[in-house]
Amino acid sequence: MDQSCRSFLDDLARDGEVLDLVGPVALDYELAAMIGLVDAGPAVRVARTDGSEFPVFANVLNSRTRIARALGCLTRELSARIARATTVRTPPVVVSHAPVQHTVLRAEDHEDLLALLPIPRFFERDSGRYLTAGLIVAHEPSTGHRNASYARIKPLGDNRAFIGIAPNHHLMALAQEAARQGRPLDVAITLGAHPAIQLASCLYLGLGDDELDHAADLLGEPVRVVPGITVDVHVPADAEFAIEARLHPDRPIEEGWVSEYHGMYEDYGAGLEVEITAITHRRDARFQVILPGLFSEHALLGALPIGAGLVTALRAARIDVADLAVTRAGGGRVDVVAAVRHLKPGAAKRAFFACWSAVSMIKQITLVDDDIDVWDDEHVHWARTARMRWDEDVLIVPDVITDRNEPMNVGGLVTKIGMDATCRPDRRRTGWHLALPPADAVRAAARRLSAEHPGVVLDPGIGLAPLLERS
Ligand SMILES: Cc1cc2nc3c(=O)[nH]c(=O)nc-3n(C[C@H](O)[C@H](O)[C@H](O)COP(=O)(O)O)c2cc1C
């Protein structure tokens, strides 16, 4: 099995789900604007840009349907599928020859390796060009810890770059451990690995728990890796590019403004220096771009693995979770809706605390019953509106630890809120049922509409979609 994005992109193209841009596209803003304009739509392939010989692809994992297709499961199974991967480990298989090392470009032969790549400038006030689809594999030899995660890279010229890593991320922990041993940290910044590997690298796991071990469960086979050529790391063998590098925690670099998941800019101060030692790539390599900020692919790639971790945490707290969404409104990071069953008195609060302690970024949690579609913002807000008493069903906890990327944080703290929008049987004489035709009639009507009017696009009103999904 090919462990790159290639065959998936080819499948999408066959089904008309790829927008092919043939004429040259400018890396300064034009590429970002084009991807943004088809945000939740087709994947994008760009044959030529104005800054590099390599073609570009983007917008691949920008919907739950797409991601489910890439993992070979149904959309409604996605949360459970990714949650399972947090509990299953299969180590990678090390190979000695790999497509990603077809061509090797060494720093000693090139003054500025990153200048060969089509790295875009995305947003008006960003402080530079950013490589955003860099899945970074790292290895810290004194502890043996390995890690895979995304972090943004900003080229600085002279085979140097800036890397922005949140202080609580494991890549930073590995870099600091290496610094304590008086060494830089060896990494490989890889692009274009299989969607399963990309999703797994966003899982919230324990320090030293290698995301590539968990990717195997999503892939259906172990990840193939190849030893780096200039660095002591294992590189996903079928990726398009691997930028081999060393992170220097002792060489801070000021970043300036950069976009964040919440859609606004941040100025985090200093990050680390990256020393590029080589770039390896496939024959006919294609360069991956992920439009950052509040755009769909960036939001979902983070949201689904975070959601999977929360499902696991809630189950450990004995909460019966039917489905869980980390919403787009919260940038796929901070706002959660969980559909739950059989809540005992006090269990809603237990669920809130389980989520807050599992992932410190989580700020807002809404619990709904399993008749609510957690992915439909309007349906969820209906549950808040129709099924809550605000004075009894809201828990507000001031001054809880959060991450530095929380837009409302003061000194690392923020007020968190839990909303219990589940029904209590004793609160309404006429019960909680939505006024809808019977489920059988709705399913039969859907079948008849599709048979007699094949072109019709069903756009079910609130409450009908869950009935169809259960058919
Ligand atoms: C496309 C994309 C870009 C990201 N960029 C960054 C980044 O620039 N800095 C950062 O700290 N985290 C970034 N993240 C989030 C981390 O990769 C993610 O939280 C990861 O799970 C952290 O890894 P860890 O659990 O091993 O610490 C990004 C995530 C995605 C999906």
The ligand as an SDF file (V2000), in Angstrom:
LIG
                    3D

 31 33  0  0  0  0  0  0  0  0999 V2000
   -1.8010   21.9080   10.0230 C   0  0  0  0  0  0  0  0  0  0  0  0
   -1.4100   22.0530   11.4570 C   0  0  0  0  0  0  0  0  0  0  0  0
   -0.4650   23.0000   11.8250 C   0  0  0  0  0  0  0  0  0  0  0  0
   -0.0700   23.1260   13.1600 C   0  0  0  0  0  0  0  0  0  0  0  0
    0.8670   24.0470   13.4790 N   0  0  0  0  0  0  0  0  0  0  0  0
    1.3250   24.1360   14.7520 C   0  0  0  0  0  0  0  0  0  0  0  0
    2.3390   25.0800   15.0940 C   0  0  0  0  0  0  0  0  0  0  0  0
    2.7770   25.8740   14.2820 O   0  0  0  0  0  0  0  0  0  0  0  0
    2.8020   25.0590   16.3700 N   0  0  0  0  0  0  0  0  0  0  0  0
    2.3010   24.2130   17.3150 C   0  0  0  0  0  0  0  0  0  0  0  0
    2.7680   24.2480   18.4550 O   0  0  0  0  0  0  0  0  0  0  0  0
    1.3070   23.3320   17.0330 N   0  0  0  0  0  0  0  0  0  0  0  0
    0.8120   23.2680   15.7660 C   0  0  0  0  0  0  0  0  0  0  0  0
   -0.1860   22.3820   15.4560 N   0  0  0  0  0  0  0  0  0  0  0  0
   -0.7530   21.5350   16.5190 C   0  0  0  0  0  0  0  0  0  0  0  0
    0.1050   20.3490   16.8940 C   0  0  0  0  0  0  0  0  0  0  0  0
    0.6740   19.7020   15.7990 O   0  0  0  0  0  0  0  0  0  0  0  0
   -0.7480   19.3210   17.6400 C   0  0  0  0  0  0  0  0  0  0  0  0
   -1.3390   19.9360   18.7370 O   0  0  0  0  0  0  0  0  0  0  0  0
    0.0160   18.1040   18.0920 C   0  0  0  0  0  0  0  0  0  0  0  0
   -0.9030   17.1410   18.5820 O   0  0  0  0  0  0  0  0  0  0  0  0
    1.0040   18.4220   19.1940 C   0  0  0  0  0  0  0  0  0  0  0  0
    1.8100   17.2920   19.3500 O   0  0  0  0  0  0  0  0  0  0  0  0
    2.1530   16.5870   20.7510 P   0  0  0  0  0  0  0  0  0  0  0  0
    0.8500   16.0210   21.2660 O   0  0  0  0  0  0  0  0  0  0  0  0
    3.0960   15.5400   20.3520 O   0  0  0  0  0  0  0  0  0  0  0  0
    2.7010   17.6350   21.6350 O   0  0  0  0  0  0  0  0  0  0  0  0
   -0.6330   22.2830   14.1400 C   0  0  0  0  0  0  0  0  0  0  0  0
   -1.6060   21.3540   13.7780 C   0  0  0  0  0  0  0  0  0  0  0  0
   -2.0030   21.2410   12.4590 C   0  0  0  0  0  0  0  0  0  0  0  0
   -3.0340   20.2280   12.0840 C   0  0  0  0  0  0  0  0  0  0  0  0
  1  2  1  0
  2  3  1  0
  2 30  2  0
  3  4  2  0
  4  5  1  0
  4 28  1  0
  5  6  2  0
  6  7  1  0
  6 13  1  0
  7  8  2  0
  7  9  1  0
  9 10  1  0
 10 11  2  0
 10 12  1  0
 12 13  2  0
 13 14  1  0
 14 15  1  0
 14 28  1  0
 15 16  1  0
 16 17  1  0
 16 18  1  0
 18 19  1  0
 18 20  1  0
 20 21  1  0
 20 22  1  0
 22 23  1  0
 23 24  1  0
 24 25  2  0
 24 26  1  0
 24 27  1  0
 28 29  2  0
 29 30  1  0
 30 31  1  0
M  END
$$$$
